[in-house]
Amino acid sequence: MSLRRALHADPELGLALPRTQRRVLEGLAGLPLEITLGAASTSVTAVLRGGRPAVGRPVVLLRADMDALPIQESTALPYASRNQGVMHACGHDLHTAMLVGAAHLLCAVRDDLPGDVILMFQPGEEGHDGAAAMISEGVLEAAGAPPLAAYALHVQSVRRAGVFATRAGTVLSGTARMRVTVHGKGGHGAVPHRALDPVPPLAEMITAVHALVTRRFDAFDPVVVTVGHVSAGSHGTAIPASACFEATIRTYSERNRASARRLLCELVTGIAAAHGTTAEIDYDAELPVTVTDPAETAFASDTVEQLWGAQRLAAMPHPHPASEDFSRVLARVPGAFVFLGARPARLGRDEAEENHSPRAEFDDVVLDDGARLLAELAVRRLDAYAMKAATRM
């Protein structure tokens, strides 16, 4: 609890989290871990070598994200953020503390582990693609062999504390950002025929991109486009030379992720051309759909039920609309992504604020359960592999 609250009071943004990294290293101090620090970021990769002989030295990866959000906290908690405009509004402080706790639990049974565990402490999840940075620096090969499974937890401020949820297949959406700048020719509003007004095509594009997703994509494999920013001109009587809008695109399958990019770009280019203007398109910051492995998801769900009973596992019939760069790990390693409710007991479901709210609160009571589940997933997965390998000999 003390680590989580220290992290919450001193949040950091992006890929550079030097104080967070220092606290993680202090929390791991004295444990028999092989630790590597990131070069492109303040990541921490720790490898625990199991002491029990095993065929092929199987590896399991556990991940926690560490960064905060550019949000001014308004919770009035005694350990609220001291840093202006920065807050752990998504619970990454809990994730980090849980993984440090799991490291201690795993080290306590090190001699009985028939394999190795990679502990992935990742910065930059909130829009900085920290997972890609760690993958490029070799986190998946840190133990000398690729992981056979990977797991991550994520707390939810509105779900009842202690209740887990996950699903097989698509569990989180893929996302992308699109910025479109329409270039025309500026002029006086009294003589628009002497200019090339970029505003009408921009307005037509905004309407068209929303209509596109209802006519070109299956409603049961949805695409969601949200235009969140529009800018054009500086005065009501002046036609601007350019105008732009920015949008986010969320998809729930890799097929639609690729199709959305192609169709949206074709659409805005065509509308611009029809008005005699041009469209400059910046389509970036893409994250893949987060897809869990059915067998690993069933294994994680069974582990929850065996540890705490079926009442602690909630159904998750639909994917969550948020996105995650842990998707990059799961694209290479079979694994599961599990949600854990952390709503304070004093708050009802309708009173609790969602993750990313400046008033979001998370209950420390879930720290032990999160740490235990991460440790148990690693132990049980390595044991299962070792038993299977033994039967083949």
C-alpha positions as CSV (number, residue, x, y, z in Angstrom):
1,M,0.0,0.0,0.0
2,S,2.8,2.4,0.8
3,L,4.4,2.0,-2.6
4,R,1.0,2.5,-4.4
5,R,0.3,5.7,-2.4
6,A,3.8,7.1,-3.0
7,L,3.4,6.5,-6.7
8,H,-0.1,8.1,-6.7
9,A,1.2,11.2,-4.9
10,D,4.1,11.6,-7.4
11,P,2.8,10.7,-10.9
12,E,4.9,11.1,-14.1
13,L,4.0,11.1,-17.7
14,G,5.1,9.4,-20.9
15,L,8.2,7.4,-21.4
16,A,10.4,9.3,-18.9
17,L,9.5,8.2,-15.3
18,P,12.7,8.5,-13.4
19,R,11.1,8.8,-9.9
20,T,8.7,5.9,-10.6
21,Q,11.6,3.8,-11.9
22,R,13.6,4.5,-8.7
23,R,10.7,3.5,-6.5
24,V,10.2,0.2,-8.5
25,L,13.9,-0.6,-8.1
26,E,13.7,0.2,-4.4
27,G,10.7,-2.2,-4.1
28,L,12.7,-5.0,-5.9
29,A,15.9,-4.4,-4.0
30,G,17.4,-7.5,-2.4
31,L,15.4,-9.9,-4.6
32,P,17.2,-12.5,-6.7
33,L,16.4,-10.8,-10.0
34,E,18.3,-10.0,-13.2
35,I,17.4,-6.3,-13.8
36,T,17.8,-4.4,-17.1
37,L,16.9,-0.7,-17.5
38,G,15.5,0.7,-20.7
39,A,17.6,2.9,-23.0
40,A,14.7,4.5,-24.9
41,S,12.6,4.9,-21.8
42,T,12.7,4.4,-18.0
43,S,11.4,0.8,-18.3
44,V,12.4,-1.9,-15.9
45,T,12.8,-5.5,-17.0
46,A,13.4,-8.1,-14.2
47,V,14.0,-11.8,-14.8
48,L,13.5,-14.3,-12.1
49,R,15.3,-17.6,-12.7
50,G,13.4,-20.6,-11.2
51,G,15.4,-23.1,-9.2
52,R,13.7,-26.3,-10.3
53,P,15.1,-28.1,-13.3
54,A,12.8,-27.9,-16.3
55,V,12.8,-29.1,-19.9
56,G,13.3,-26.2,-22.3
57,R,13.3,-23.6,-19.5
58,P,9.7,-22.2,-20.1
59,V,9.1,-18.5,-19.6
60,V,6.1,-16.5,-18.5
61,L,5.8,-12.7,-18.8
62,L,3.9,-10.5,-16.4
63,R,3.4,-6.8,-17.2
64,A,2.5,-3.6,-15.4
65,D,2.2,-0.1,-16.9
66,M,3.6,2.7,-14.8
67,D,2.6,6.1,-16.3
68,A,0.0,8.6,-15.4
69,L,-2.3,11.0,-17.3
70,P,-2.2,14.8,-17.9
71,I,-5.2,15.3,-15.7
72,Q,-5.6,17.6,-12.7
73,E,-6.7,15.4,-9.7
74,S,-9.8,16.5,-7.8
75,T,-10.3,13.6,-5.4
76,A,-9.1,15.3,-2.1
77,L,-7.5,12.0,-1.1
78,P,-4.8,12.4,1.6
79,Y,-2.3,10.9,-0.9
80,A,-3.6,12.8,-4.0
81,S,-1.2,13.9,-6.7
82,R,1.2,16.7,-5.6
83,N,2.1,17.4,-9.3
84,Q,0.1,20.0,-11.1
85,G,-1.9,18.6,-14.0
86,V,-0.7,15.0,-13.6
87,M,-2.7,12.2,-12.0
88,H,-2.8,8.4,-11.8
89,A,-6.4,8.4,-13.1
90,C,-6.2,5.0,-14.7
91,G,-4.8,3.0,-11.8
92,H,-1.3,2.3,-13.2
93,D,0.0,3.0,-9.7
94,L,-1.9,0.0,-8.5
95,H,-0.6,-2.2,-11.4
96,T,3.0,-1.3,-10.6
97,A,2.5,-2.0,-6.9
98,M,0.8,-5.3,-7.7
99,L,3.7,-6.5,-9.9
100,V,6.2,-5.6,-7.2
101,G,4.1,-7.6,-4.8
102,A,4.0,-10.5,-7.3
103,A,7.8,-10.4,-7.6
104,H,8.1,-10.9,-3.8
105,L,5.6,-13.8,-3.9
106,L,7.4,-15.4,-6.7
107,C,10.9,-15.0,-5.2
108,A,9.6,-16.7,-2.0
109,V,8.9,-19.9,-4.1
110,R,11.8,-19.5,-6.5
111,D,13.3,-22.9,-5.7
112,D,10.1,-24.6,-6.8
113,L,9.7,-22.7,-10.1
114,P,10.3,-24.9,-13.1
115,G,11.1,-22.0,-15.4
116,D,11.7,-18.3,-15.5
117,V,9.5,-15.2,-15.2
118,I,9.9,-11.8,-16.9
119,L,8.5,-8.9,-15.0
120,M,7.8,-6.1,-17.4
121,F,7.5,-2.6,-15.8
122,Q,6.4,-0.5,-18.7
123,P,6.2,3.3,-19.1
124,G,4.3,5.2,-21.8
125,E,1.1,3.2,-22.1
126,E,-1.1,6.3,-22.3
127,G,-0.5,7.2,-25.9
128,H,3.3,6.7,-26.1
129,D,3.4,3.1,-27.2
130,G,5.8,2.1,-24.4
131,A,5.2,-1.6,-25.1
132,A,6.6,-1.2,-28.6
133,A,9.7,0.5,-27.1
134,M,10.3,-2.3,-24.7
135,I,9.7,-5.0,-27.4
136,S,12.3,-3.3,-29.6
137,E,14.8,-3.4,-26.7
138,G,14.2,-7.1,-26.2
139,V,11.8,-7.6,-23.3
140,L,10.3,-10.7,-24.9
141,E,13.8,-12.3,-25.2
142,A,15.0,-11.1,-21.7
143,A,15.0,-14.6,-20.3
144,G,16.8,-16.1,-23.2
145,A,13.7,-17.7,-24.7
146,P,10.3,-16.3,-25.8
147,P,7.5,-16.4,-23.3
148,L,5.0,-19.2,-23.6
149,A,2.4,-17.0,-22.0
150,A,1.9,-13.3,-21.0
151,Y,-0.6,-11.8,-18.6
152,A,-1.6,-8.3,-17.5
153,L,-4.2,-6.9,-15.1
154,H,-6.1,-3.6,-15.3
155,V,-8.1,-2.1,-12.5
156,Q,-11.6,-0.5,-13.1
157,S,-12.9,2.2,-10.9
158,V,-16.6,1.4,-11.5
159,R,-16.5,-2.4,-11.0
160,R,-17.0,-3.8,-7.5
161,A,-13.7,-4.2,-5.7
162,G,-12.3,-7.7,-6.0
163,V,-14.4,-8.9,-9.0
164,F,-12.4,-10.0,-12.0
165,A,-13.5,-10.1,-15.6
166,T,-12.1,-11.1,-18.9
167,R,-13.1,-12.7,-22.2
168,A,-11.6,-14.8,-25.0
169,G,-10.8,-13.1,-28.3
170,T,-11.1,-9.4,-28.7
171,V,-11.1,-7.8,-25.2
172,L,-10.1,-4.2,-26.2
173,S,-10.5,-2.2,-29.3
174,G,-7.8,-1.1,-31.7
175,T,-7.3,2.6,-32.1
176,A,-5.9,5.2,-34.5
177,R,-5.8,8.9,-34.8
178,M,-6.5,10.8,-38.0
179,R,-5.8,14.5,-38.7
180,V,-7.0,15.9,-42.0
181,T,-6.0,19.3,-43.2
182,V,-7.9,20.7,-46.2
183,H,-5.8,23.1,-48.2
184,G,-7.6,25.8,-50.3
185,K,-7.0,29.5,-51.0
186,G,-7.8,32.2,-48.5
187,G,-9.8,35.3,-49.4
188,H,-12.5,37.8,-48.5
189,G,-15.8,36.5,-47.3
190,A,-17.6,38.9,-49.6
191,V,-16.1,37.3,-52.8
192,P,-15.8,33.6,-52.1
193,H,-15.6,32.8,-55.8
194,R,-12.2,34.4,-55.8
195,A,-11.0,32.1,-53.0
196,L,-11.0,28.3,-52.6
197,D,-12.9,27.8,-49.3
198,P,-11.7,24.8,-47.4
199,V,-14.5,24.9,-44.8
200,P,-17.4,23.4,-46.9
201,P,-15.4,20.3,-47.9
202,L,-14.2,20.0,-44.2
203,A,-17.8,20.1,-43.0
204,E,-18.8,17.6,-45.6
205,M,-16.0,15.3,-44.6
206,I,-17.1,15.4,-40.9
207,T,-20.6,14.3,-41.8
208,A,-19.4,11.7,-44.3
209,V,-16.9,9.9,-42.0
210,H,-19.6,9.3,-39.5
211,A,-22.0,8.1,-42.2
212,L,-19.3,5.8,-43.7
213,V,-19.1,3.5,-40.7
214,T,-22.8,2.9,-40.7
215,R,-22.8,1.8,-44.4
216,R,-19.5,0.1,-45.1
217,F,-19.0,-1.9,-41.9
218,D,-20.9,-4.7,-40.2
219,A,-22.8,-3.5,-37.2
220,F,-21.7,-6.6,-35.3
221,D,-18.1,-5.8,-36.0
222,P,-18.3,-2.1,-35.3
223,V,-16.1,0.8,-36.2
224,V,-16.4,4.0,-34.2
225,V,-15.2,7.4,-35.5
226,T,-15.2,10.4,-33.2
227,V,-14.3,13.9,-34.4
228,G,-13.1,15.7,-31.4
229,H,-11.4,18.8,-32.7
230,V,-12.1,21.2,-35.6
231,S,-10.3,24.4,-36.5
232,A,-10.6,26.9,-39.3
233,G,-9.9,30.5,-39.7
234,S,-9.6,33.4,-37.2
235,H,-12.3,35.9,-38.3
236,G,-15.9,35.6,-39.6
237,T,-15.3,37.7,-42.7
238,A,-12.1,36.0,-43.9
239,I,-11.9,32.7,-45.8
240,P,-9.0,30.7,-44.4
241,A,-6.4,29.1,-46.6
242,S,-6.8,25.8,-44.7
243,A,-9.0,24.0,-42.2
244,C,-8.5,20.8,-40.2
245,F,-10.2,18.2,-38.1
246,E,-8.9,15.5,-35.8
247,A,-10.6,12.2,-35.1
248,T,-10.1,8.9,-33.3
249,I,-11.0,5.6,-34.9
250,R,-11.8,2.5,-32.8
251,T,-12.1,-1.0,-34.3
252,Y,-12.6,-4.5,-32.9
253,S,-11.0,-6.6,-35.6
254,E,-7.7,-6.4,-37.5
255,R,-9.6,-6.7,-40.8
256,N,-11.7,-3.5,-40.0
257,R,-8.6,-1.7,-38.7
258,A,-7.0,-2.0,-42.1
259,S,-10.2,-1.3,-44.0
260,A,-11.1,1.8,-41.9
261,R,-7.8,3.4,-42.7
262,R,-8.1,2.8,-46.5
263,L,-11.8,3.8,-46.7
264,L,-11.5,6.9,-44.6
265,C,-8.5,8.2,-46.5
266,E,-10.2,7.5,-49.8
267,L,-13.3,9.3,-48.7
268,V,-11.7,12.6,-47.5
269,T,-9.4,12.6,-50.5
270,G,-12.4,12.3,-52.9
271,I,-14.4,15.0,-51.1
272,A,-11.4,17.4,-51.2
273,A,-10.9,16.8,-54.9
274,A,-14.6,17.3,-55.6
275,H,-14.3,20.8,-54.2
276,G,-11.1,21.6,-56.0
277,T,-9.1,21.4,-52.7
278,T,-6.5,19.0,-51.5
279,A,-6.5,16.9,-48.3
280,E,-3.3,16.3,-46.3
281,I,-3.9,13.2,-44.1
282,D,-1.9,12.2,-41.0
283,Y,-3.1,8.8,-39.9
284,D,-1.0,7.5,-37.1
285,A,-0.7,6.3,-33.4
286,E,-2.3,3.0,-34.4
287,L,-2.6,0.3,-31.8
288,P,-3.7,-3.2,-32.7
289,V,-6.9,-4.8,-31.3
290,T,-6.1,-6.5,-28.0
291,V,-6.9,-10.2,-28.6
292,T,-6.6,-12.8,-25.9
293,D,-5.8,-16.4,-26.4
294,P,-8.9,-18.6,-25.7
295,A,-6.9,-21.3,-23.8
296,E,-4.9,-18.7,-21.8
297,T,-8.1,-16.8,-21.0
298,A,-9.8,-20.0,-19.8
299,F,-6.7,-20.7,-17.7
300,A,-6.8,-17.3,-16.1
301,S,-10.5,-17.6,-15.4
302,D,-10.1,-21.0,-13.9
303,T,-7.3,-19.7,-11.7
304,V,-9.6,-16.9,-10.4
305,E,-12.3,-19.4,-9.6
306,Q,-10.0,-21.8,-7.9
307,L,-8.5,-19.1,-5.7
308,W,-11.6,-17.2,-4.8
309,G,-14.7,-18.9,-6.1
310,A,-17.0,-18.3,-9.1
311,Q,-18.6,-15.3,-7.5
312,R,-15.4,-13.4,-8.0
313,L,-15.5,-13.8,-11.8
314,A,-17.9,-11.6,-13.8
315,A,-19.1,-12.3,-17.3
316,M,-17.8,-10.0,-20.0
317,P,-20.0,-10.5,-23.0
318,H,-18.6,-7.6,-25.1
319,P,-15.1,-6.1,-25.6
320,H,-14.2,-2.9,-23.7
321,P,-14.0,0.1,-26.0
322,A,-10.7,1.4,-24.6
323,S,-7.3,0.4,-26.2
324,E,-4.1,-0.9,-24.9
325,D,-0.5,-1.3,-26.1
326,F,-0.3,-4.7,-24.3
327,S,-2.0,-5.7,-27.6
328,R,1.5,-5.7,-29.1
329,V,2.7,-8.3,-26.6
330,L,-0.4,-10.4,-27.2
331,A,0.1,-10.2,-30.9
332,R,3.4,-12.2,-30.4
333,V,2.7,-14.2,-27.2
334,P,-0.5,-16.1,-26.3
335,G,-1.9,-14.6,-23.1
336,A,-4.8,-13.0,-21.2
337,F,-5.8,-9.5,-20.2
338,V,-7.8,-9.4,-17.0
339,F,-9.8,-6.6,-15.4
340,L,-10.1,-6.2,-11.7
341,G,-12.7,-4.1,-10.0
342,A,-11.4,-1.5,-7.5
343,R,-14.4,0.6,-6.7
344,P,-14.2,1.9,-3.1
345,A,-16.9,0.3,-0.9
346,R,-18.4,3.6,0.1
347,L,-19.3,4.4,-3.5
348,G,-22.3,2.9,-5.3
349,R,-22.0,1.9,-9.0
350,D,-23.6,5.2,-10.2
351,E,-21.5,7.3,-7.8
352,A,-18.1,6.0,-8.9
353,E,-16.2,7.9,-11.6
354,E,-14.8,6.1,-14.6
355,N,-11.1,5.6,-15.2
356,H,-9.5,8.8,-16.6
357,S,-11.8,11.0,-14.6
358,P,-10.1,13.6,-12.3
359,R,-12.3,12.1,-9.5
360,A,-11.6,8.5,-10.2
361,E,-10.7,6.5,-7.0
362,F,-9.3,3.0,-6.6
363,D,-9.4,0.9,-3.4
364,D,-6.1,-0.3,-2.1
365,V,-7.9,-3.5,-0.8
366,V,-7.4,-5.1,-4.2
367,L,-3.6,-4.8,-4.2
368,D,-3.1,-8.2,-2.5
369,D,-5.5,-10.0,-4.9
370,G,-3.9,-8.5,-7.9
371,A,-0.4,-9.5,-6.8
372,R,-1.6,-13.0,-5.9
373,L,-3.3,-13.6,-9.2
374,L,-0.2,-12.5,-11.2
375,A,2.0,-14.7,-9.2
376,E,-0.3,-17.7,-9.3
377,L,-0.7,-17.3,-13.1
378,A,3.0,-17.6,-13.5
379,V,3.5,-20.4,-11.1
380,R,0.6,-22.5,-12.4
381,R,1.5,-21.9,-16.0
382,L,5.1,-23.0,-15.5
383,D,3.9,-26.0,-13.5
384,A,1.4,-27.0,-16.2
385,Y,4.1,-26.8,-18.9
386,A,6.6,-28.8,-16.7
387,M,3.9,-31.6,-16.2
388,K,3.1,-31.7,-19.9
389,A,6.8,-31.9,-20.8
390,A,7.4,-34.7,-18.3
391,T,4.6,-36.8,-19.8
392,R,6.2,-36.5,-23.2
393,M,9.6,-37.8,-22.0
